Amino acid sequence: MAYNWQLPEWPGFSYDLGPCEKDLFAFAERVGRVDGLLESLPEGTQTETIVELMVSEAIKTSEIEGEILSREDVMSSIRNHLGLAIPKQSVHGQRAEGAATLMIAVREHFAKPLTEETLFDWHTLLMQGDRRIRKGAWHRHEAPMQVVSGPVGREKIHFEAPPSSRVPKEMKAFVRWFNDTGPNGKKEIASPPVRSALAHLYFESIHPFEDGNGRIGRAISEKALSQGVGRPILMSLSAAIEKNKAAYYAALKAAQRTNEVTGWIAYFTQTCLQAQTQAEELVRFAFQKARFFDRFSAALNARQAEALRRMLEEGPDGFKGSMTAKKYMAITQASKATATRDLQELGALGVLVQEGGGRNTHYAINLDGPKAAG
């Protein structure tokens, strides 16, 4: 079976938006709701929420490709670039620094037209510290770029990209298409998720770099979404994709065998909606967290405040395994007696809820605090 780029209509994608009309409407509705919720937060909390979404995107887009980045390093890098860390915090991993810097670049320059130089710059940032490949340039291998799985000698080919001799011409056409289909462009695609879906599929099908195509492709999708809504999009697309990577790869593989891409757009729109729903949960969580500290900060000592902030860093999914005296000691450097006393005080305040007993005693955070009597 031929791949999409080998078909005569390439890159003329055809599709029917009927199956995803409800999801497209729901996406637009949630975008407005998330923006409104964010604006209701204090300025500092707004910034921290945006940073959290950027950290999630940087980590998850790499995780999809099997690369695990240090959350602490990514967070430190983003905060350094935004001028939020004074003095600047140290960043130990070049790949974490590159991924974080890419997130900043995509967000800050979302409205600018896409250029080949932009893509080269993104690739150079992303591939920091990797000496195996040529950075900031299209691949030149004579052998075709393939997406494969399975053991050596029994590989299964999922997709084969155009030969390197075609890549420069294909990418010139892609960049022109991307800019022409943007807001007020010659061939404007009005729906942000639809344009984002097509941009991702189009780019991934050319597969122009030696490595990093998936991550660059998702950055392109974010740029398309941001241009469509007229501001940096408040969500992590990669976090939604990573929750079900198998569905992502299956939908992409099917779409790369045809230029009738209704199924791909339906999948991608659902994923955008899921990502926006997750962002809404995060913003609501940030509101709860801000209200929580406003209510209890005066009653907390420095150790207790530090431990609670660490618990709440995990976001809506919560602190893995709840809090224990041992974890409290590691976070605050307190003695066992002090940790036990601090945790008991937090329980008495209603900030933490004790679960289990004896050696199995652990505590869950109670964001709503104690209920009023009566």
N, C-alpha and C positions, 0 to 999 in steps of 0.2 A: 504493500500500500504506500502511496506517495505521501510525503509530508506537505504541510500547508504551503510552504515557500516554493514547492515544486509544481503547484497547481496553476493553471493559466490565469485564474482570477486574482492571484496574490498580488498585492496585499489588500484586495477588495473584500473586506469582511461583510457578511450579510447576517442579519439577526432579526428576531421578532421580540419586542419588549413586552408583549402581552403577558407572558408568564411571570414577569417580575415587577409589574406595575405597582402592586401593593407594597413590595419591599422597597421600591424606589421612593414611594410616597412616605413610608415609615422612616426611611433614612433621612429624608429632608426634614421631617418633623423632629426627629431626635437631634439633628445638628443644631436646630434652633433652640431646643430645650437645654442641651448641654451648654451652649454659649450663655444662655440666660442664667443657668445655675452657677457657672463659673464667675460671672459678673457679680453674683450675690456674695461671693467669698471676699474676705479681707485681701488686700493686695498681695501681702506676703504669702498667704495660703494659695492664692491664684498661681503665683510663680512656682511654688513648690509642686503644685498639681501638674503644671505644664512640664516641669522637669521630670516628674515621675513618669509621665507618658512618654517622654523622649528616651528616658532610660529603658523603659519597657521595650520600645521599638528597637533600640540599638541591640539589646540583649537577645530579644526573640528573633530578629531577622538573622542573626548569626547562629542562633540555636537551631533554626530550621535547616541550616547547612551543616549541622553537626559540630559547630565551634562554640565552646562555652567561654564567655567573657566574665571577668570579675565585675559584679554589680558595683562594688565599692569604687573600682577604678573608673568605670563608665560614669557613675554619679559624680565623682570628683572632677573628671575632665569636663563634663557639661557645666558644672557649677563654676569651674575656673573660667571657661570661655564666656559665660554670662556675667562674670564679675560678681558672683555671689559668694565666692570663697575668699575671704581676706584674713590672713595671708593665703596664697594659693595652696591647694592641697596637692600632695605628690600623687602621680599616676605611674604605676609600675609597668603596665603592659602597653606596647606600641599598638597592638590591634584594638585594645579598648579605647585608646586615645584616638585612633583613626575612625572607629565606628562612631564615637561620640562627636567628633568634629564634623563628620558627614551629616549627622542629625541636625547639628546647628546650621550647616550650610543649606540643607534642604529647606529648613524652616525659614531662615532669614531671607532667602532669595527665591521664595516660591513663585513670586509674580514675574520674575524675569523669564524671557524666552529661553528655551532649551537650546544648547549649542553642543557641538562635538567637544569643544574645550571644557565645557561644564562636566560632561561625562568623563573625560580624561582626568580632570581634577578630582572628581568623586572617587574614581577607581584608584588613583594614587593615594588618597586619604585612606581608603578602605584596606588597601594592601600593604600598609606600613609594616615594616619588619619582615616581609616575605621576600626572600631573595630568589625564589624558584621561578618567578614569572616576570614578564615585562609589564611594568605599571604604566598606566596612562596611555595605552596604545591598543589598537585592535590586534587580535591574535593573527599570527602569520603561519601557523602550522600547515603543512601540506596535508597531513591527515585530518579528516573531518572532526569537528568538535561533536562529541557524543555524550548523551546522558545515559549512563549505564548503571546496572546493579548486578549483584551476584559475585561469586568467587572468580579469581583469575582463571581463564580458560573456559569458563562457563558463563561469561557475562551475558546479560540480557540487555539489548539496546532498546531504550524507551524513545529516544529521539536523536536525530542527526541534523545538525545545523548546516546552513549554506557553507560552501567552501570559502576559505579565507580570501580568495581572489574576488569574491562577490561582496564581502563585508563592507568595504568603504562605500560602495554605491548604495547598498541596502541601508546603511546607517545615515547617509545623506537624505535618503527618501524618508526614513523614519523621523529624523529631526524635523524635516519640513512638515510631515504629517502631524507631528505632535503640536507644533506651533500653529498650523492652520486650523486644527480642531479645537484650539483653546478659546476662551471667552473673546468674542468679537472677531474671531478668525474667519478666514475665507470659507472654511468647511466646519464651522463650529458644531460640536456635539454638546448639547445643552446639559445633559445629565452627567454630573460629576462621576458617579460610580461606573457608568457605561464607558465614558472616555478613559477612566482609570483602568478598567478591565481590558479594554482594547490595547491601551498603551503597554500594559504589562505583557500581554500575550504577544504582541508584535515584537517587542524588544527581546523577550525570552526566545522567540522563534529564530531570531537572527543570531543570538548568543555570541556577541562580538568580542568578548574578552576571554583571556585564558582562564580566569577564575573570577568569582565574585558576581557573576551575572544575575543570580537570584536576588542578591542584596541590592544591587544597583537597580534591578527591575522593580523591586518594591519601593525604593526611593522615588523612582519615576512615578509610580502609582500614587504615592503620597503627594508629589508635586501636582499631579493632575487633579486630585481631590481638593487640594488647597486652592488652586487656581479657580476651580469650579465654585467653591463656596466664598471666595473672595478674601480669605484669611487662612493662616496656618490651621490645618485640620486638627481637631482635638481628639485624637484617638491613636491607638497602636494597631495598625492593620496586621502586622506580623504576629502580635499576641493572639489575635483571633485565628490566623492561619495555623499557628503552631499547635493550637489545641487539637487540630485534626489534620496533621500533615498529609496523611494518606489521601484524604479527600482532595486536598490541594493538588497533589501530584497527579491523581487520577483525572481530575477535571482539566488540568493543563495538558496532560498527555492526549486526552480525547480531542481537545481543541486544536492540537497541532497536527491533526490528521485531516482537517477540513477547514474551509473558510466560512462555513455556516456555523456561527458561534453562539447561538441562542443559549445553549446549555452552559457554556463558560460564563456568559454574562449573568445568568441566573445564579450560578454558584458564587461568583465574585460579589454580586450585589448582596446576597445573603451574608457573606463574610464581612462586607463593609458595615452592614446593619448590626451584626454581632459585635464588631469592634466598637461601634458607636454606643451600643448598649453597655459594653464593658467600661467605656469611658464615662458614661453617665453614672455607673455604680461607683467609679473611682472619685468623681466629683462630689457625689453625695456623701461618700466616706470622708472626704476631706472636710466637708461641712460639719459632719459629726465630730471629727477629730478636733477641729477648731473650737467647737462648742464645748467639747469635753475638757480641753485644757483651760478654757475660760472659766469653767465651773470649778475645777479642782486644783489649778496650779498653786493657789495660795496655801493649800493644805499639804503640798508635797515637798519633801526635802530634795536636794539636788540628785541624790542617788535614785530615788523613786521616779523623778521626772525623766532621768536618762533611760532607765529601764523601760518605762512606758513608751517613750518615743521610739525605742528600739523595737518594741512589740508592734507598734503601729506603722513602722516602716514597711511591713510586709503587705500593707494594703488590705483591701476587702477580704482576701483569702485567709488572712490571719497569720499569726505567729505560729510556726510549725511546732507542734508538741506542747503548746502552752508554756507558761513560765514555771520554772522550778527554782528552788534555792540555789542549786548548782549553777544554773544559767544566770541567775541574778548576780551571783558572786563573780562569774566570768565577765559580765557586762560592766559591773560597777566597781570591781576590785574590793568588795566588802568582805568582811569575815563571815563565817557561817552564822554566828549569833546575830550579827547586824542584819544579814540578809533575811533570816527568819523573822526578826522583829519588824523589819520594813514591810515584808510581805503580809504579815499579820495586820499591820496598821492599814495597808491598802485594802485588805479584806474587810476590816471594820468600817472603812469609809464607804465601802460598796463599789470601789473602783475595780477590784478584782474579785472573782468568785472562786472559792476553793472547790477543787474537785479531787476525789480520792482521799487517802489518808496514809499516815505513816510514811514509809519510804516512797510511796507512790503519790504523795501530795503534789499537786500542781494547780496552777491558777490560770483562769481564762479572763480576758479583759471584758469589762462591762461598760461599753461605750455610753449607754443610756444612764448609767449611775443608779443609785438606789431609788426605788419608787417612793413617792411621797406617802406619808402615813394617812390612813383614812380613805 
